[in-house]
């Protein structure tokens, strides 16, 4: 009898623990922050180091293999491969984040976007913002996420964390 009671307690504890994790996952809409230091240093030195969960694998592969809009990446082959492996492994279709799943669903399978700002999902989220706002010196472009999204580097893009600079 004691064995059965112990088993029931263990099963109940496991279920409540697993349920708590599931609940946290459902509540968290953020995209996993950048964790690869080589990517952060190499790419983040010129522009915002976008979270891999913002683009699908095919986009990251295309960007690293030559479609980088800023020109040549100026990285040795081993560094490019390491960064590509990280981006592909952590890409939108491999993310559990709700926002990443929405991004993947918004991209037609026949297209391979090479800019986060080209995503229909992102454009829709920003459609009510006057394009002149992105020209402000403190923002410079729609691709400068952290200019308005206060927690962008943490992968959090919630509306209540947005502060649009006045200048």
Beta strands, then each sheet from edge to edge (+ up, - down):
end
